Amino acid sequence: KNLVLSKIALRELVYYRKHLETFNLDEINLIKPNLVELEINYYQKIPVNLMERLNPEIMPMITDTSETLIAMNNSEPIGGVILNPDGIAKVLRPFKYEYKLRESSSYIHGVYIKPEFRGNGIANMLYREAFKILKGKFNNAHILVDTEELIPNKMAQELGFEPIKKLALIKFFGLRFACNLNNPIGNAIYIIARALIR
């Protein structure tokens, strides 16, 4: 049993899509943060020093083509979002996995805001700017959100993302793959994998 548990890992995600062609800036409810020195900077090449100061755990999500928006307050990074125009979603837990989008879309890695600045509307500002940058280049933007994370799922829907399907990332001994849970075969594989670790 312990051997099986160590060889199997699962994670269930919701795959969201945002149509950018019809996106209207007024869709996003913008709260003006009470920060006098706040500015949002766009970088086509990742500024490694700023990202490491913001949150070093973000670094493995970056690809060769990644771009970023960073919220700065008094010259300090307080929030950021990574845009992967190559359409690659890098997932780090429960194991490393790259999920490539099939259509011509950009993947948006979830916004990170330093804890002391959360609840100020900075995440909405970053998403709004990301949509402005991506509109015209891509038809859609996508995100993946853990099914159990209630606040990120609620925020995704408030930002106009539509849930397209549920995915399960599965590590089964040496194999790593994604299953579409809306597909009967993918769902059956996931049910079997869950049964094995119970």
Contacts in CASP RR format, 6 or more apart in sequence:
PFRMAT RR
TARGET T0000
AUTHOR 0000-0000-0000
METHOD contacts of the structure
MODEL  1
KNLVLSKIALRELVYYRKHLETFNLDEINLIKPNLVELEINYYQKIPVNL
MERLNPEIMPMITDTSETLIAMNNSEPIGGVILNPDGIAKVLRPFKYEYK
LRESSSYIHGVYIKPEFRGNGIANMLYREAFKILKGKFNNAHILVDTEEL
IPNKMAQELGFEPIKKLALIKFFGLRFACNLNNPIGNAIYIIARALIR
4 196 0 8 1.000
4 197 0 8 1.000
5 197 0 8 1.000
7 171 0 8 1.000
7 172 0 8 1.000
7 173 0 8 1.000
7 174 0 8 1.000
8 170 0 8 1.000
8 171 0 8 1.000
8 172 0 8 1.000
8 173 0 8 1.000
8 193 0 8 1.000
8 196 0 8 1.000
8 197 0 8 1.000
9 94 0 8 1.000
9 95 0 8 1.000
9 169 0 8 1.000
9 170 0 8 1.000
9 171 0 8 1.000
10 94 0 8 1.000
10 168 0 8 1.000
10 169 0 8 1.000
10 170 0 8 1.000
10 171 0 8 1.000
10 190 0 8 1.000
10 193 0 8 1.000
10 194 0 8 1.000
10 197 0 8 1.000
11 91 0 8 1.000
11 93 0 8 1.000
11 94 0 8 1.000
11 146 0 8 1.000
11 168 0 8 1.000
11 169 0 8 1.000
12 146 0 8 1.000
12 147 0 8 1.000
12 148 0 8 1.000
12 166 0 8 1.000
12 167 0 8 1.000
12 168 0 8 1.000
12 181 0 8 1.000
12 190 0 8 1.000
13 91 0 8 1.000
13 144 0 8 1.000
13 145 0 8 1.000
13 146 0 8 1.000
13 147 0 8 1.000
13 166 0 8 1.000
13 167 0 8 1.000
13 168 0 8 1.000
13 169 0 8 1.000
14 144 0 8 1.000
14 145 0 8 1.000
14 146 0 8 1.000
14 147 0 8 1.000
14 153 0 8 1.000
14 156 0 8 1.000
14 163 0 8 1.000
14 165 0 8 1.000
14 166 0 8 1.000
14 167 0 8 1.000
15 142 0 8 1.000
15 144 0 8 1.000
15 163 0 8 1.000
15 164 0 8 1.000
15 165 0 8 1.000
15 166 0 8 1.000
15 167 0 8 1.000
16 142 0 8 1.000
16 143 0 8 1.000
16 144 0 8 1.000
16 145 0 8 1.000
16 156 0 8 1.000
16 161 0 8 1.000
16 162 0 8 1.000
16 163 0 8 1.000
16 164 0 8 1.000
17 105 0 8 1.000
17 140 0 8 1.000
17 141 0 8 1.000
17 142 0 8 1.000
17 161 0 8 1.000
17 162 0 8 1.000
17 164 0 8 1.000
18 131 0 8 1.000
18 140 0 8 1.000
18 141 0 8 1.000
18 142 0 8 1.000
18 143 0 8 1.000
18 159 0 8 1.000
18 160 0 8 1.000
18 161 0 8 1.000
18 162 0 8 1.000
19 139 0 8 1.000
19 140 0 8 1.000
19 162 0 8 1.000
20 131 0 8 1.000
20 134 0 8 1.000
20 135 0 8 1.000
20 136 0 8 1.000
20 138 0 8 1.000
20 139 0 8 1.000
20 140 0 8 1.000
20 141 0 8 1.000
21 135 0 8 1.000
21 136 0 8 1.000
21 139 0 8 1.000
23 131 0 8 1.000
23 135 0 8 1.000
25 128 0 8 1.000
25 131 0 8 1.000
25 132 0 8 1.000
27 159 0 8 1.000
27 160 0 8 1.000
28 124 0 8 1.000
28 127 0 8 1.000
28 128 0 8 1.000
28 131 0 8 1.000
28 159 0 8 1.000
29 124 0 8 1.000
29 158 0 8 1.000
30 121 0 8 1.000
30 124 0 8 1.000
30 125 0 8 1.000
30 128 0 8 1.000
31 120 0 8 1.000
31 121 0 8 1.000
31 124 0 8 1.000
33 117 0 8 1.000
33 120 0 8 1.000
33 121 0 8 1.000
33 122 0 8 1.000
33 125 0 8 1.000
34 120 0 8 1.000
35 73 0 8 1.000
35 117 0 8 1.000
35 120 0 8 1.000
37 72 0 8 1.000
37 73 0 8 1.000
37 74 0 8 1.000
37 75 0 8 1.000
38 71 0 8 1.000
38 72 0 8 1.000
38 73 0 8 1.000
38 122 0 8 1.000
39 71 0 8 1.000
39 72 0 8 1.000
40 69 0 8 1.000
40 70 0 8 1.000
40 71 0 8 1.000
40 72 0 8 1.000
40 125 0 8 1.000
40 126 0 8 1.000
40 129 0 8 1.000
41 69 0 8 1.000
41 70 0 8 1.000
41 72 0 8 1.000
42 67 0 8 1.000
42 68 0 8 1.000
42 69 0 8 1.000
42 129 0 8 1.000
42 133 0 8 1.000
43 67 0 8 1.000
43 68 0 8 1.000
43 69 0 8 1.000
43 70 0 8 1.000
44 67 0 8 1.000
45 67 0 8 1.000
46 62 0 8 1.000
46 66 0 8 1.000
46 67 0 8 1.000
46 68 0 8 1.000
46 82 0 8 1.000
47 68 0 8 1.000
47 70 0 8 1.000
48 59 0 8 1.000
50 70 0 8 1.000
50 77 0 8 1.000
51 58 0 8 1.000
51 59 0 8 1.000
51 62 0 8 1.000
51 68 0 8 1.000
51 70 0 8 1.000
51 77 0 8 1.000
52 59 0 8 1.000
53 76 0 8 1.000
53 77 0 8 1.000
54 70 0 8 1.000
54 77 0 8 1.000
54 78 0 8 1.000
54 79 0 8 1.000
54 80 0 8 1.000
54 112 0 8 1.000
54 114 0 8 1.000
55 112 0 8 1.000
55 114 0 8 1.000
57 92 0 8 1.000
58 82 0 8 1.000
58 109 0 8 1.000
58 112 0 8 1.000
60 90 0 8 1.000
60 92 0 8 1.000
60 96 0 8 1.000
61 82 0 8 1.000
61 84 0 8 1.000
61 90 0 8 1.000
61 92 0 8 1.000
61 109 0 8 1.000
62 82 0 8 1.000
62 90 0 8 1.000
63 84 0 8 1.000
63 86 0 8 1.000
63 88 0 8 1.000
63 90 0 8 1.000
64 86 0 8 1.000
65 84 0 8 1.000
65 85 0 8 1.000
65 86 0 8 1.000
66 82 0 8 1.000
66 83 0 8 1.000
66 84 0 8 1.000
66 85 0 8 1.000
67 82 0 8 1.000
67 83 0 8 1.000
67 85 0 8 1.000
67 133 0 8 1.000
68 80 0 8 1.000
68 81 0 8 1.000
68 82 0 8 1.000
68 83 0 8 1.000
69 80 0 8 1.000
69 81 0 8 1.000
69 83 0 8 1.000
69 126 0 8 1.000
69 129 0 8 1.000
69 130 0 8 1.000
69 133 0 8 1.000
70 77 0 8 1.000
70 79 0 8 1.000
70 80 0 8 1.000
71 77 0 8 1.000
71 78 0 8 1.000
71 79 0 8 1.000
71 80 0 8 1.000
71 113 0 8 1.000
71 117 0 8 1.000
71 122 0 8 1.000
71 125 0 8 1.000
71 126 0 8 1.000
72 78 0 8 1.000
73 117 0 8 1.000
78 113 0 8 1.000
78 114 0 8 1.000
78 117 0 8 1.000
78 122 0 8 1.000
79 111 0 8 1.000
79 112 0 8 1.000
79 113 0 8 1.000
79 114 0 8 1.000
79 117 0 8 1.000
79 122 0 8 1.000
79 126 0 8 1.000
80 111 0 8 1.000
80 112 0 8 1.000
80 113 0 8 1.000
80 126 0 8 1.000
81 108 0 8 1.000
81 109 0 8 1.000
81 110 0 8 1.000
81 111 0 8 1.000
81 112 0 8 1.000
81 126 0 8 1.000
81 127 0 8 1.000
81 130 0 8 1.000
82 108 0 8 1.000
82 109 0 8 1.000
82 110 0 8 1.000
83 106 0 8 1.000
83 107 0 8 1.000
83 108 0 8 1.000
83 109 0 8 1.000
83 130 0 8 1.000
83 133 0 8 1.000
83 134 0 8 1.000
84 90 0 8 1.000
84 106 0 8 1.000
84 107 0 8 1.000
84 108 0 8 1.000
84 109 0 8 1.000
85 106 0 8 1.000
85 134 0 8 1.000
85 137 0 8 1.000
85 138 0 8 1.000
86 107 0 8 1.000
87 100 0 8 1.000
87 101 0 8 1.000
87 105 0 8 1.000
87 106 0 8 1.000
87 107 0 8 1.000
87 142 0 8 1.000
88 98 0 8 1.000
88 99 0 8 1.000
88 100 0 8 1.000
88 101 0 8 1.000
88 107 0 8 1.000
89 98 0 8 1.000
89 99 0 8 1.000
89 100 0 8 1.000
89 101 0 8 1.000
89 107 0 8 1.000
89 109 0 8 1.000
89 142 0 8 1.000
89 144 0 8 1.000
90 96 0 8 1.000
90 97 0 8 1.000
90 98 0 8 1.000
90 109 0 8 1.000
91 97 0 8 1.000
91 98 0 8 1.000
91 99 0 8 1.000
91 144 0 8 1.000
91 169 0 8 1.000
94 169 0 8 1.000
94 171 0 8 1.000
95 169 0 8 1.000
95 171 0 8 1.000
95 176 0 8 1.000
97 169 0 8 1.000
97 176 0 8 1.000
97 178 0 8 1.000
99 144 0 8 1.000
99 167 0 8 1.000
99 169 0 8 1.000
99 178 0 8 1.000
101 107 0 8 1.000
101 142 0 8 1.000
103 139 0 8 1.000
103 140 0 8 1.000
104 138 0 8 1.000
104 139 0 8 1.000
105 138 0 8 1.000
105 139 0 8 1.000
105 140 0 8 1.000
105 141 0 8 1.000
105 142 0 8 1.000
106 134 0 8 1.000
106 137 0 8 1.000
106 138 0 8 1.000
106 140 0 8 1.000
106 141 0 8 1.000
106 142 0 8 1.000
107 141 0 8 1.000
107 142 0 8 1.000
107 143 0 8 1.000
108 127 0 8 1.000
108 130 0 8 1.000
108 134 0 8 1.000
108 141 0 8 1.000
108 142 0 8 1.000
108 143 0 8 1.000
109 143 0 8 1.000
110 143 0 8 1.000
110 152 0 8 1.000
111 123 0 8 1.000
111 126 0 8 1.000
111 127 0 8 1.000
113 119 0 8 1.000
113 120 0 8 1.000
113 122 0 8 1.000
113 123 0 8 1.000
123 155 0 8 1.000
124 159 0 8 1.000
127 159 0 8 1.000
130 141 0 8 1.000
131 141 0 8 1.000
134 141 0 8 1.000
143 156 0 8 1.000
143 161 0 8 1.000
144 167 0 8 1.000
145 152 0 8 1.000
145 153 0 8 1.000
145 156 0 8 1.000
146 152 0 8 1.000
147 153 0 8 1.000
147 166 0 8 1.000
156 163 0 8 1.000
157 163 0 8 1.000
165 180 0 8 1.000
165 181 0 8 1.000
165 182 0 8 1.000
166 180 0 8 1.000
166 181 0 8 1.000
166 182 0 8 1.000
167 178 0 8 1.000
167 179 0 8 1.000
167 180 0 8 1.000
167 181 0 8 1.000
168 178 0 8 1.000
168 179 0 8 1.000
168 181 0 8 1.000
168 186 0 8 1.000
168 189 0 8 1.000
168 190 0 8 1.000
168 193 0 8 1.000
169 176 0 8 1.000
169 177 0 8 1.000
169 178 0 8 1.000
170 176 0 8 1.000
170 177 0 8 1.000
170 178 0 8 1.000
170 179 0 8 1.000
170 189 0 8 1.000
170 190 0 8 1.000
170 193 0 8 1.000
172 193 0 8 1.000
179 186 0 8 1.000
179 187 0 8 1.000
179 189 0 8 1.000
179 190 0 8 1.000
180 186 0 8 1.000
181 187 0 8 1.000
181 190 0 8 1.000
END
